[in-house]
Amino acid sequence: MTYTPFVTTGLHRRANVIVICDHAANTVPPSVSGGDLGLPADDMNRHIAFDIGAAGMSNHLGELLDAPVICSNFSRLVIDPNRGEDDPTLLMRLYDGTVIPANRHATDDDLNHRLNLCYRPYHNALARLIFARDNPVIISVHSFTPQLNSRPPRPWQVGILSNDDRRLSDPLLAELAGQTDIITGDNVPYTGYLQGDTMEKHALPQNLLHTLIEVRNDLITNSAGQETWAAHLAPLIKSAISKANA
């Protein structure tokens, strides 16, 4: 079977919204180190390799928002699509205390192979999806681990990440603030800006409304949790978009 670096669903949907999931999969393509980064299965199934639960939640959100969804189909440890091509963390050699054996001595040729196999086709597909719609709203879905090694626990259930363009993030934060059962963070557990990241690459140059939603991954490890959180968030996203467009 031919390897494909991205998966799109719901292209027939009518809302002027696109849901994207940069870190959807822990797939290692066969032509990258023989399909094995040298890590045990336990490591490939934890947060260092992909955003646990994010793909399922993205697909549920797409259905509820009547929006197409695009998901990556390669591990962030193969190459990270939410980084600029000149970012030193584009190809991670160490992540949360774990050395990535196949990346430790990766060459420029290895990097270029992964760029051409995975990173660029994914971003080209996203660009085509955006071009096919009229100034669509971009909703980026990620998940975060409840606790990094040797770091304090993260209490937030949802983080809304943004760069300087907060036209959608601020009303979404306001919607979440009205939910007494949700602990929300503003630009936590990470900052909402990385030079060359997906939002800077696709949303900012075209002045598109956009936001990045991080959900704590212990809440969305299974389909029930993914459906529940998509159902929580979808009406809040719709309301925030309406207010941002007002």
Backbone bond lengths (Angstrom), bond angles and torsions (degrees), N, CA, C in turn:
res aa  C-N    CA-C-N  psi(-1)  N-CA   C-N-CA  omega(-1)  CA-C   N-CA-C  phi
1 M - - - 1.459 - - 1.528 110.09 -
2 T 1.319 116.20 135.78 1.456 121.00 -179.53 1.524 110.65 -71.42
3 Y 1.320 115.29 133.62 1.458 119.89 179.19 1.526 110.30 -73.81
4 T 1.319 116.94 136.14 1.457 122.32 174.03 1.527 109.00 -123.24
5 P 1.336 118.70 132.52 1.463 121.40 -172.87 1.519 115.21 -85.79
6 F 1.324 118.00 2.14 1.458 120.38 178.99 1.524 108.55 -152.94
7 V 1.324 114.57 159.35 1.466 121.51 177.22 1.524 107.44 -130.20
8 T 1.321 116.99 127.59 1.467 121.23 175.85 1.522 109.26 -115.05
9 T 1.323 115.58 139.76 1.457 121.39 176.85 1.525 108.67 -134.59
10 G 1.320 115.02 155.85 1.461 120.38 173.65 1.506 115.09 69.35
11 L 1.316 117.87 32.04 1.465 119.19 -179.09 1.526 112.18 -64.43
12 H 1.327 117.35 -18.40 1.465 121.76 178.93 1.525 112.61 -81.21
13 R 1.321 117.63 -11.16 1.466 120.40 -174.60 1.525 110.65 -67.43
14 R 1.335 115.69 153.85 1.461 119.28 -164.03 1.527 115.29 -105.45
15 A 1.310 118.69 -16.59 1.468 118.74 -178.94 1.527 110.19 -65.50
16 N 1.321 115.31 148.15 1.462 119.64 179.74 1.536 109.96 -87.58
17 V 1.310 113.54 56.78 1.459 123.34 -177.50 1.522 107.46 -137.00
18 I 1.320 117.14 144.04 1.464 122.05 173.88 1.523 108.24 -125.87
19 V 1.324 116.19 129.24 1.459 121.77 175.20 1.520 107.94 -100.23
20 I 1.333 116.43 129.14 1.464 119.98 -179.60 1.522 109.72 -124.13
21 C 1.321 115.07 149.44 1.463 121.02 178.61 1.529 108.12 -136.38
22 D 1.322 115.87 99.26 1.465 121.60 -175.38 1.521 113.24 -67.51
23 H 1.330 116.90 -35.07 1.466 121.31 -172.01 1.521 110.38 -116.75
24 A 1.316 115.82 51.01 1.461 121.25 -169.99 1.525 114.09 -77.52
25 A 1.329 118.06 -26.28 1.470 119.96 -167.27 1.521 111.65 -134.29
26 N 1.337 114.70 158.93 1.468 120.75 173.67 1.524 111.19 -109.08
27 T 1.317 115.78 24.47 1.463 122.26 -178.83 1.527 111.48 -68.71
28 V 1.343 115.47 137.33 1.461 121.70 169.80 1.526 106.46 -114.60
29 P 1.334 119.16 112.12 1.459 120.39 -177.83 1.527 111.51 -58.90
30 P 1.329 117.55 148.08 1.471 120.61 -177.70 1.523 114.23 -56.29
31 S 1.340 117.70 -30.87 1.462 119.72 -176.97 1.523 113.03 -84.28
32 V 1.335 117.56 1.33 1.467 122.07 175.37 1.518 107.98 -104.47
33 S 1.324 116.65 104.85 1.473 122.34 179.02 1.519 112.02 52.22
34 G 1.327 116.21 36.63 1.452 119.95 178.94 1.515 113.38 65.73
35 G 1.343 116.98 22.90 1.457 121.29 179.60 1.513 114.56 79.63
36 D 1.328 116.83 18.37 1.470 120.73 -175.37 1.524 109.12 -145.94
37 L 1.329 116.30 119.55 1.468 120.66 179.71 1.527 112.62 -85.99
38 G 1.332 116.54 2.58 1.460 120.07 177.97 1.511 114.26 86.60
39 L 1.324 116.75 11.46 1.460 121.79 179.41 1.524 110.19 -102.14
40 P 1.333 117.73 148.53 1.467 119.52 174.03 1.516 111.02 -67.61
41 A 1.327 115.16 161.87 1.462 120.57 -177.42 1.525 111.76 -58.73
42 D 1.330 116.88 -35.71 1.462 119.16 -179.91 1.523 111.78 -59.22
43 D 1.336 117.00 -39.60 1.463 119.83 178.47 1.519 111.47 -71.78
44 M 1.334 116.89 -38.22 1.466 119.32 179.95 1.522 112.48 -70.18
45 N 1.329 116.40 -15.45 1.459 120.16 178.85 1.524 113.22 -101.54
46 R 1.336 117.03 8.96 1.463 118.26 176.95 1.524 110.51 -112.08
47 H 1.318 115.58 -176.26 1.459 121.24 -167.25 1.517 114.30 -64.23
48 I 1.324 118.00 -20.23 1.463 118.13 -178.68 1.520 111.61 -67.66
49 A 1.343 117.71 -24.85 1.460 121.11 -175.62 1.521 113.29 -94.01
50 F 1.339 116.95 -27.53 1.470 120.34 -179.16 1.519 108.95 -166.71
51 D 1.323 116.23 173.28 1.462 121.61 178.71 1.525 108.57 -91.38
52 I 1.310 115.14 100.90 1.464 121.48 -175.39 1.533 109.91 -57.22
53 G 1.321 115.75 129.32 1.458 121.67 175.59 1.511 115.92 80.07
54 A 1.326 117.20 -11.00 1.470 119.31 -173.40 1.528 112.24 -69.16
55 A 1.327 117.50 -37.67 1.469 119.44 -179.11 1.522 110.72 -64.14
56 G 1.340 116.65 -47.08 1.457 119.45 179.99 1.512 112.13 -61.89
57 M 1.340 116.56 -42.77 1.452 119.22 179.45 1.525 110.61 -66.37
58 S 1.325 117.67 -38.26 1.467 121.28 177.15 1.522 110.83 -58.87
59 N 1.317 116.29 -43.92 1.464 119.12 -178.25 1.524 111.62 -68.19
60 H 1.316 117.39 -38.26 1.468 119.59 175.36 1.536 110.41 -65.46
61 L 1.329 117.02 -41.89 1.463 120.19 177.22 1.526 111.38 -60.60
62 G 1.326 115.58 -42.50 1.460 119.17 178.91 1.514 112.06 -57.66
63 E 1.335 116.23 -41.69 1.457 119.65 178.66 1.530 110.72 -64.64
64 L 1.331 116.48 -44.98 1.463 120.66 -176.45 1.527 112.67 -70.48
65 L 1.337 116.22 -31.34 1.464 120.66 179.81 1.522 112.15 -90.47
66 D 1.343 117.24 -5.36 1.470 123.03 -175.01 1.526 110.04 59.02
67 A 1.342 114.81 43.74 1.467 121.38 -173.77 1.524 110.92 -123.27
68 P 1.323 118.15 147.25 1.464 120.04 171.94 1.527 110.54 -68.28
69 V 1.315 114.32 157.25 1.465 121.46 -178.45 1.519 108.30 -129.24
70 I 1.320 116.07 135.78 1.468 120.78 171.66 1.522 108.75 -123.95
71 C 1.327 115.30 127.33 1.467 122.62 -179.36 1.520 109.52 -121.50
72 S 1.309 116.35 140.95 1.458 120.10 171.68 1.524 109.11 -67.68
73 N 1.328 116.35 159.62 1.465 121.37 176.39 1.528 110.12 -131.03
74 F 1.347 114.77 44.76 1.460 120.40 175.73 1.517 108.21 -153.71
75 S 1.323 114.60 148.76 1.462 119.32 -178.75 1.520 111.01 -67.28
76 R 1.320 115.27 146.26 1.466 120.18 173.86 1.526 110.84 -60.55
77 L 1.346 117.68 -20.12 1.460 121.11 178.10 1.528 111.85 -79.98
78 V 1.325 116.86 -19.15 1.468 120.00 171.81 1.521 108.42 -71.49
79 I 1.315 115.34 -52.23 1.463 123.18 173.29 1.522 106.12 -168.74
80 D 1.321 116.96 143.49 1.467 120.33 -172.66 1.521 110.11 -97.28
81 P 1.336 117.89 111.94 1.465 119.42 -177.73 1.523 113.82 -71.37
82 N 1.337 117.39 -13.79 1.463 119.47 178.70 1.524 111.15 -96.04
83 R 1.309 115.73 39.22 1.458 123.96 176.84 1.521 108.62 -137.87
84 G 1.325 116.21 154.16 1.454 119.70 171.89 1.516 110.31 -72.92
85 E 1.321 116.13 159.01 1.469 119.69 -178.12 1.519 112.71 -65.58
86 D 1.334 117.42 -19.05 1.459 119.99 179.33 1.530 112.26 -103.13
87 D 1.334 117.12 10.03 1.459 121.25 -179.21 1.535 109.52 -76.12
88 P 1.341 118.64 130.68 1.470 119.92 -179.51 1.526 113.52 -65.28
89 T 1.336 117.71 -16.84 1.467 119.75 177.96 1.532 112.09 -96.97
90 L 1.321 117.47 11.97 1.463 121.30 177.25 1.526 110.77 -58.20
91 L 1.318 116.12 -40.57 1.461 122.18 176.71 1.525 106.78 -121.77
92 M 1.329 115.28 103.39 1.460 121.46 -172.52 1.531 111.32 -78.87
93 R 1.316 115.00 130.21 1.459 120.40 175.13 1.528 112.12 -99.53
94 L 1.323 116.27 -22.01 1.457 123.48 178.91 1.518 107.85 -143.82
95 Y 1.344 117.19 130.37 1.456 119.91 -179.51 1.527 108.91 -142.53
96 D 1.322 115.92 123.13 1.459 123.26 178.64 1.528 110.92 47.95
97 G 1.319 115.56 44.90 1.451 121.71 175.67 1.518 115.81 84.71
98 T 1.325 117.44 -1.36 1.466 121.29 -178.34 1.521 110.56 -107.58
99 V 1.334 116.53 124.43 1.459 121.88 174.28 1.529 108.42 -76.79
100 I 1.330 116.40 136.04 1.467 121.71 178.73 1.533 107.19 -97.39
101 P 1.338 118.54 101.17 1.464 120.75 -171.26 1.527 114.66 -54.47
102 A 1.321 117.76 -44.97 1.470 119.92 -176.58 1.516 112.20 -71.39
103 N 1.322 117.94 -14.64 1.467 121.24 179.95 1.518 112.44 -99.34
104 R 1.313 115.86 -14.69 1.470 119.74 -171.36 1.521 112.00 -57.68
105 H 1.322 116.53 -40.14 1.474 120.64 -179.12 1.534 111.04 -119.93
106 A 1.330 116.17 30.02 1.467 120.23 -179.72 1.527 110.53 -62.60
107 T 1.308 116.17 139.45 1.459 122.83 -177.05 1.529 110.47 -97.63
108 D 1.328 115.92 173.31 1.461 120.14 174.18 1.526 111.06 -61.17
109 D 1.332 116.50 -35.55 1.467 119.51 176.81 1.525 111.29 -63.69
110 D 1.337 116.59 -40.44 1.464 120.27 176.64 1.524 110.56 -60.87
111 L 1.316 115.81 -45.40 1.460 120.19 -179.97 1.521 110.91 -61.54
112 N 1.319 117.77 -45.98 1.463 120.90 -179.14 1.521 111.55 -63.91
113 H 1.334 116.36 -36.63 1.468 119.60 177.03 1.525 110.03 -61.18
114 R 1.316 116.91 -44.58 1.467 120.91 -178.38 1.527 111.20 -70.30
115 L 1.317 117.04 -36.07 1.464 119.78 174.85 1.529 111.09 -59.30
116 N 1.323 116.18 -47.01 1.459 120.57 -175.49 1.523 112.64 -76.38
117 L 1.324 116.55 -28.88 1.460 120.70 -178.46 1.522 112.15 -81.39
118 C 1.323 116.70 -39.41 1.464 121.37 -168.93 1.529 113.49 -119.98
119 Y 1.313 115.63 -61.00 1.455 122.02 -168.75 1.527 112.29 -62.60
120 R 1.313 116.99 -54.39 1.470 119.71 -175.47 1.527 112.61 -68.04
121 P 1.337 119.93 -42.23 1.472 118.07 176.20 1.533 113.26 -60.35
122 Y 1.324 117.18 -37.97 1.468 120.45 177.83 1.529 110.64 -62.58
123 H 1.314 116.36 -48.81 1.465 119.23 -178.93 1.522 112.07 -68.91
124 N 1.321 117.41 -33.91 1.467 119.65 176.20 1.530 110.78 -65.16
125 A 1.337 116.23 -39.49 1.468 119.87 178.85 1.522 110.43 -65.91
126 L 1.320 117.05 -40.49 1.466 120.28 177.56 1.525 110.50 -64.06
127 A 1.324 116.90 -41.61 1.468 120.21 178.54 1.531 111.06 -61.59
128 R 1.327 117.27 -40.33 1.472 120.14 178.25 1.527 111.01 -65.20
129 L 1.328 115.88 -40.12 1.456 120.38 179.83 1.531 110.57 -63.11
130 I 1.322 116.73 -42.21 1.468 121.20 177.54 1.524 110.76 -65.34
131 F 1.322 116.75 -43.68 1.465 121.53 -177.93 1.526 111.75 -61.70
132 A 1.338 116.25 -31.36 1.462 120.65 -176.64 1.521 113.06 -75.94
133 R 1.345 116.94 -6.82 1.467 120.79 -178.28 1.530 109.35 -120.76
134 D 1.318 114.85 166.27 1.463 120.79 -175.37 1.527 109.40 -95.31
135 N 1.333 115.98 95.02 1.466 121.54 179.40 1.536 112.09 48.19
136 P 1.324 117.13 60.80 1.460 119.31 -175.49 1.529 112.65 -70.35
137 V 1.337 114.91 156.94 1.462 122.25 171.77 1.522 107.67 -82.89
138 I 1.337 116.62 134.51 1.465 121.12 -178.67 1.522 109.47 -105.93
139 I 1.335 116.26 122.24 1.457 122.90 176.00 1.517 107.65 -113.79
140 S 1.328 116.75 112.11 1.461 121.76 -179.26 1.520 108.80 -100.94
141 V 1.339 116.27 129.28 1.462 121.76 -175.09 1.526 110.19 -113.76
142 H 1.326 114.69 128.15 1.463 122.26 176.90 1.527 108.85 -134.86
143 S 1.330 115.46 171.42 1.465 119.73 170.14 1.516 109.10 -135.96
144 F 1.331 116.03 158.56 1.466 120.30 -179.33 1.518 110.15 -131.54
145 T 1.322 115.21 151.75 1.452 120.92 -179.43 1.528 110.65 -74.61
146 P 1.327 118.15 145.51 1.467 120.13 179.99 1.522 113.86 -62.76
147 Q 1.360 116.85 -22.63 1.462 118.97 -178.58 1.523 109.87 -162.45
148 L 1.309 116.28 124.78 1.454 121.30 171.29 1.521 109.40 -78.10
149 N 1.336 116.76 158.47 1.456 120.91 177.87 1.526 110.85 -56.41
150 S 1.327 115.82 130.56 1.471 123.16 176.02 1.525 112.91 62.52
151 R 1.324 117.30 21.67 1.463 121.96 177.69 1.531 109.38 -119.50
152 P 1.329 118.20 159.29 1.463 120.11 178.94 1.530 111.71 -68.95
153 P 1.326 117.21 155.90 1.474 120.14 175.97 1.523 111.53 -60.42
154 R 1.324 114.87 151.44 1.463 121.12 179.06 1.526 108.75 -102.62
155 P 1.322 117.68 114.99 1.462 119.67 -173.99 1.526 114.54 -80.89
156 W 1.321 117.64 -17.76 1.463 120.25 -173.00 1.526 110.37 -70.12
157 Q 1.292 115.84 143.23 1.467 120.60 172.55 1.522 110.91 -90.64
158 V 1.321 115.24 -34.01 1.466 121.66 -179.61 1.518 108.73 -136.90
159 G 1.317 116.65 137.03 1.456 121.83 169.97 1.515 109.04 -119.07
160 I 1.314 115.90 137.63 1.466 120.99 174.32 1.522 107.11 -107.98
161 L 1.324 115.81 118.82 1.463 121.28 -176.05 1.523 109.31 -105.46
162 S 1.315 115.04 139.49 1.463 118.65 179.67 1.513 110.28 -149.67
163 N 1.317 114.36 156.47 1.455 122.37 170.61 1.534 107.04 -93.73
164 D 1.308 117.14 -151.83 1.465 119.41 -179.20 1.529 112.91 -68.50
165 D 1.320 117.52 -21.33 1.464 121.17 178.84 1.529 108.17 -88.11
166 R 1.314 115.81 100.83 1.465 121.03 -175.81 1.532 112.15 -109.52
167 R 1.331 117.07 22.11 1.468 120.35 -174.91 1.529 112.38 -60.65
168 L 1.328 116.72 -33.37 1.458 119.41 178.21 1.526 111.48 -101.16
169 S 1.315 117.40 -35.14 1.466 119.72 -177.60 1.522 111.97 -63.21
170 D 1.330 117.87 -40.19 1.465 119.70 -178.39 1.532 112.40 -64.84
171 P 1.329 119.72 -48.33 1.470 117.19 176.64 1.524 113.33 -65.14
172 L 1.336 117.31 -30.41 1.467 119.03 176.74 1.526 110.70 -69.00
173 L 1.321 116.82 -39.84 1.468 119.96 174.94 1.523 111.05 -62.05
174 A 1.310 116.59 -38.16 1.462 120.23 178.35 1.529 110.81 -65.48
175 E 1.317 116.37 -40.44 1.464 119.63 176.59 1.534 110.68 -62.24
176 L 1.311 116.57 -43.68 1.467 120.66 -179.64 1.523 111.61 -67.15
177 A 1.338 116.38 -34.08 1.469 119.92 179.19 1.521 111.38 -62.24
178 G 1.315 116.58 -25.15 1.455 120.52 178.36 1.516 114.15 -81.10
179 Q 1.340 116.36 -3.55 1.463 121.11 179.67 1.528 108.45 -98.93
180 T 1.309 116.60 103.05 1.468 120.03 -173.32 1.526 113.17 -67.82
181 D 1.328 117.76 -15.37 1.458 120.37 -177.90 1.530 112.83 -98.21
182 I 1.335 117.67 6.78 1.473 120.78 -178.97 1.523 109.24 -121.18
183 I 1.340 115.70 126.22 1.470 121.50 175.33 1.519 107.47 -92.97
184 T 1.321 115.64 115.39 1.463 120.94 -172.27 1.525 110.83 -115.85
185 G 1.323 116.07 143.15 1.460 121.47 175.19 1.508 111.68 -117.65
186 D 1.321 115.99 144.82 1.464 123.00 177.15 1.531 107.83 -100.42
187 N 1.342 115.62 112.05 1.464 122.09 -176.43 1.530 112.37 57.66
188 V 1.332 115.85 38.63 1.457 122.53 169.74 1.533 107.12 -134.59
189 P 1.340 117.61 151.88 1.468 127.49 6.41 1.530 114.17 -82.44
190 Y 1.332 117.15 6.29 1.466 121.02 176.38 1.524 108.61 -129.24
191 T 1.302 115.59 168.10 1.457 118.94 169.85 1.527 108.40 -77.42
192 G 1.318 116.47 158.94 1.451 120.52 -176.32 1.512 114.33 -94.72
193 Y 1.327 117.44 21.67 1.462 117.67 -177.88 1.519 110.72 -143.27
194 L 1.297 115.81 126.06 1.462 123.63 169.21 1.520 106.70 -132.77
195 Q 1.303 117.07 128.70 1.456 120.01 -179.19 1.524 109.73 -59.60
196 G 1.316 115.72 124.71 1.460 121.07 179.33 1.512 114.29 85.69
197 D 1.343 118.14 5.99 1.459 119.37 -179.01 1.529 110.78 -71.49
198 T 1.326 116.09 178.91 1.465 120.60 -172.67 1.519 112.24 -60.20
199 M 1.330 116.95 -41.64 1.458 119.14 -179.18 1.524 111.60 -67.70
200 E 1.333 116.77 -39.75 1.470 119.02 177.83 1.528 110.64 -68.00
201 K 1.312 115.94 -32.60 1.463 119.90 -177.96 1.527 112.13 -73.22
202 H 1.339 116.47 -39.11 1.463 119.40 -170.08 1.522 115.37 -114.49
203 A 1.332 118.50 -34.31 1.469 119.96 -173.40 1.520 112.86 -93.50
204 L 1.327 117.22 -47.79 1.464 119.99 -174.78 1.526 113.47 -62.60
205 P 1.339 119.96 -44.81 1.477 118.25 -177.75 1.523 113.76 -61.31
206 Q 1.343 116.75 -26.80 1.460 120.36 -178.31 1.533 112.33 -102.97
207 N 1.338 116.18 6.66 1.462 121.42 178.82 1.526 111.71 57.35
208 L 1.333 116.30 39.24 1.457 121.26 -179.34 1.525 110.42 -85.38
209 L 1.335 115.66 139.94 1.456 119.23 170.44 1.520 109.05 -60.59
210 H 1.327 116.78 136.19 1.463 119.31 -177.35 1.513 110.52 -160.96
211 T 1.308 114.90 158.28 1.460 121.44 172.03 1.515 108.42 -157.31
212 L 1.329 114.98 161.25 1.463 121.21 177.80 1.519 107.94 -121.49
213 I 1.334 115.46 124.66 1.460 122.20 -177.70 1.522 109.42 -108.41
214 E 1.315 115.93 124.51 1.474 122.45 175.39 1.535 108.03 -109.84
215 V 1.327 117.27 125.86 1.463 121.92 175.82 1.522 108.41 -115.13
216 R 1.317 117.09 136.73 1.472 120.58 -179.42 1.522 109.17 -63.24
217 N 1.322 116.46 129.21 1.461 118.54 -165.38 1.529 115.02 -71.51
218 D 1.337 118.38 -19.16 1.472 118.06 177.09 1.525 111.70 -68.90
219 L 1.332 117.39 -14.54 1.461 121.91 179.37 1.527 112.32 -86.21
220 I 1.342 117.09 -16.04 1.469 120.13 -172.24 1.526 111.58 -132.07
221 T 1.315 116.68 33.78 1.462 119.88 -178.89 1.519 112.43 -73.39
222 N 1.325 117.84 -21.20 1.462 120.17 -179.61 1.526 110.05 -128.72
223 S 1.331 114.70 172.09 1.465 119.63 -174.61 1.525 111.85 -62.67
224 A 1.333 116.74 -36.18 1.462 119.11 -179.85 1.524 110.90 -62.02
225 G 1.330 117.01 -45.14 1.456 120.55 178.28 1.513 112.34 -65.07
226 Q 1.330 116.09 -38.82 1.464 120.21 179.39 1.526 110.91 -65.04
227 E 1.321 116.88 -42.28 1.465 120.25 177.66 1.520 111.02 -65.66
228 T 1.332 116.01 -41.65 1.467 119.75 -178.27 1.515 111.33 -62.51
229 W 1.332 116.91 -45.89 1.462 119.26 -177.39 1.518 112.32 -73.82
230 A 1.323 117.01 -32.37 1.466 118.87 173.26 1.523 110.16 -62.89
231 A 1.340 115.75 -41.38 1.465 119.67 179.43 1.531 111.36 -67.37
232 H 1.354 117.31 -34.40 1.468 120.27 174.33 1.529 111.37 -62.87
233 L 1.317 114.81 -45.59 1.461 119.95 -168.47 1.522 114.34 -84.37
234 A 1.331 117.88 -32.47 1.468 120.08 -172.95 1.530 113.05 -56.11
235 P 1.338 120.04 -49.65 1.469 117.95 -179.92 1.525 113.00 -66.30
236 L 1.329 116.86 -30.46 1.468 119.52 178.11 1.531 110.18 -69.51
237 I 1.315 116.43 -39.37 1.467 120.82 176.68 1.523 110.61 -63.42
238 K 1.335 116.41 -45.33 1.472 119.64 178.93 1.523 111.26 -59.58
239 S 1.340 116.62 -43.52 1.461 119.73 -179.81 1.522 110.87 -66.14
240 A 1.337 117.03 -40.43 1.463 120.70 179.97 1.525 111.00 -64.86
241 I 1.328 117.15 -38.76 1.461 120.24 178.33 1.529 109.92 -64.20
242 S 1.328 116.77 -43.23 1.465 120.37 178.80 1.534 111.01 -59.74
243 K 1.326 115.67 -43.33 1.472 119.20 -179.76 1.537 111.32 -68.85
244 A 1.343 116.45 -37.80 1.469 119.08 179.41 1.527 111.07 -67.23
245 N 1.324 116.63 -28.96 1.469 121.08 -179.52 1.522 112.61 -88.19
246 A 1.336 117.22 -8.33 1.477 120.22 -175.42 1.526 111.25 -68.09
